[in-house]
Amino acid sequence: MKRLGISLYPDQSSFEANKAYLDLAHHYGYSRIFTSLLQLLGEDGEDLLAKFSQTIDYANQLGFKTIVDINPALFKELKISYDDLSFFKNLHVWGLRLDEGFTGAEEARMTHNPYGLKIELNMSRGTNYLASIMAYDPDRDNLIGCHNFYPQAFTGLSDAIFGEYSQQYRHYGLHTAAFVSSANGKIGPWPIHDGLPTMESDRHRDIASQTSHLVLTGQIDDVIIGNAFASEAELKAVAATFLAPYPVLHADMLAGMTPIEEKIAFAAPHLYRGDASAYLLRDTKTRITYSTADIPAHDNGQAFERGDILVVNSAYGRYKGELQIVLTPFKDDGQRNRIGRICADDLGFLELVKPWSTFVLEKRELSD
C-alpha cells in the first residue's frame, strides 16, 4: 500500500496547530507521519514526550501511521534495548526509523519484535548497509526504508546516487519512502529554512513537480512532506499528483490553443509509442480519436525546443491529431502546432518517461 505523509514537530508547535494540520491532511488522503525524537537528547525528555504522545494519539484516531526518528545515542539515553521495543509500543507508533544504524544484526533482530513495529532503515546510507542486515534474516514484513531529507542547501542526494541507493531496496522488495519540501513550511528538526527534500535537484521545484519526480523514478512507494506546515494548496497538489493513476507531467499552455487541441492534450492519458524517436515522444492514439477533426495550422514562427508540446495539424494528412513532445530541437516546417510546453520544473523528467509507458499531462496555467 502506498501512502502520502506529512511531518510534525510537536516540540516546536502547539497541539492545536498539529491537530488542525492533521485534520486537513486527512481530508486530502494523507495517512502517515514522520516525526523526530532526536530532539529529546539533552532536553527535558519527559515533558517533550508528553507533547509527542498527545499528537500521536490524535493522529491514530484519524488512521495515521507514525514513524519516529531515533538513533543509538537516544536508545542509550532512554535506556532502550533493541531486544525490548515496548517503549515504542507504549508510544503507540507504527514504527521507528533508524537515522543511524547498528551493525546489521541488531536491526534484523528488531524486525522480529512481538508488537509488529516497523523498523525503517535510512536508505540514504548506501554502501553495504542493507546487505549486512539481510544477511541476518530479518522479518521482511517489518522492514522498510526511508531516505533522509537535507536541510542544508547543496547537500541533498544527487539523482544518480538516489537511484543507486533506492535500487538496493527495490532488489529486496522492501517498501520505500522519500521526502519532498514545502515552500510554505518553516518548521523542521533544526532551525534552518532551506527546505527539506531528499534530492538536491528538487529543492527549488514546485512541490507537485517534486512529487512527480519521485513517482517517475519508480523507486518510491511513500511520499512525505518533510517540513511543516504545508499550505492547503500544497497538500492538495501533492495528493493530486501522487494519487493520479499515472505519472503526471505539468504543462504551461499557450493561450491560442484550440478546444480540440486542448482535448488532445488533456482528455485522456498518453501512451508513449514504443518505436521511439530521438526527436519526439509520440502518442499516436490521439490521431485515431480525432481523425475527423479539423486542425488548422498555427503560425508558430520559431524552431521547436525540447519540452514543446505539439499537435500535428491537418497539413500532415494521416498523422493529423497526433500528440508529440519535443525531445531534440528541430525546425518548424508548418505541419505541427505548438500548443504549450512542459513546465520548467518538469522538463528534466522527460528522460524518465520510457517508451510504452503511460503518463498524464496536467495543465498548470495559461501563458502568452
Beta strands, then each sheet from edge to edge (+ up, - down):
strand 1: 4-7
strand 2: 32-36
strand 3: 65-70
strand 4: 95-98
strand 5: 118-122
strand 6: 143-146
strand 7: 177-180
strand 8: 222-225
strand 9: 248-254
strand 10: 270-271
strand 11: 280-283
strand 12: 308-312
strand 13: 323-326
strand 14: 336-342
strand 15: 358-367
sheet 1: 6+ 5+ 4+ 3+ 2+ 1+ 8+ 7+
sheet 2: 10+ 15- 9- 14+ 12- 13+ 11-
end
